[in-house]
Amino acid sequence: MGKKNIFVIGLDDANLNTLLRVPDAREYRFHPLLTTQELQVGEVSVPGLLEKAEGILNAFDGSIDAIVGYWDFPVSTLVPILSERYGTRSTSLESVVKCEHKYWSRLEQQKVVEEHPRFGRVDMEARDPRPPEGVRFPMWLKPALSYSSELAFGVKNEEEFRAALEEIREGVGRVGRPFQYILDQLELPPEMEGIGGQVCLAEEALSGIQVAVEGYVHHGEVTVYGALDSINYPDSSSFLRHQYPSTLPEPVVRRLHDVSERVIRRIGMDSATFSIEYFYDPRTDAINLLEINPRHSQSHAELFEYVDGVPNHHCMISLALGKDPSLPDGAGRYKSAAKWYYRWFADGVVHDVPSDEDRRRIEREIPGVRIDMVPEEGQRLSQMPEQDSYSFELAHIFTGGDSEEDLREKYDRCVAALNLTFNRPTPGGRDEKNT
């Protein structure tokens, strides 16, 4: 029997290497379908992307056994559209959009759980826009859909609210207009009529420990297979690291599983992976759901491989092929693992970016480490795409170890070995980000 042909929307080199390490990988042939640049840079045309993808698939001389993806919009929505057209397994487009559209997602969540913040829509067309009734400062303003927390702002008062809203107004169309095309494919419920893809959501700020759960739905059965802690830089909303497994008490993790299962059942996902982000406040024992991602997190693939012996891409591939998606438990080389985000909190031009050869040397010298560089040599940080509103990513550093101290020591050694240098812009320059 020939190899299964699996088309991966937005296949990149880092994830290809991980995909090639899933069980039975020798039985699969992975094919790229659209580049990450086509999918993420500028304002994308969804009909244009579909046409290009269909051209590639129609010209393929062989069986199309699976169409998968591990990125957010537009990849998350292209997967069910193309899967339906080519007869491969996927969850429905509606279930994906119920996760991706932050306002619709909140409407669905509140029907089955209470573990979410107060929220409401902001009228961006109003002459003097106000926070929604009942939503108090501090709060977060965010578009219905955004990339990598782009255009998401924490605001503490009316002045900051108005300034953030102005930035969202200017930038919301880049993702909102393409998202509208997807919404037009669906029969929307009455509560979503006339809302569209360029809507702004306000929700009360959450505090506590950030944690993510990962899972999948197979034959209608929801399974949560892992919980990970997400730790921010001090006094910042930007991630420092994701750490697996979570250090939260077992009863809290069980509650996270329960909330996740109820919400995913309500949304109606099937044959799909998901990742849900939460806040847990140890002072009040409260859980609050932050957002639902209708895909597993490719950021966590190495972490599951370090600890469980298999990258979480295995679940995505297995579901698409109708195979058992379950992961082994604790079969990896390390007791814990982390993905670190080495960041810079001001604009600058980066220099001394290590070559691939230098990077591989560092990985050999420090066991249980992998490094992905983000900027190129001489790049101005403010010109990098897909950055959050407050910082710039320099490198993603994966570490496996037998304790948190072990993980931290390996990260510190990597940062020192990278030895990046910067030319700083003048203070208060136009592109400088605030810490």
Disulfide bonds with the S-S distance in Angstrom:
none
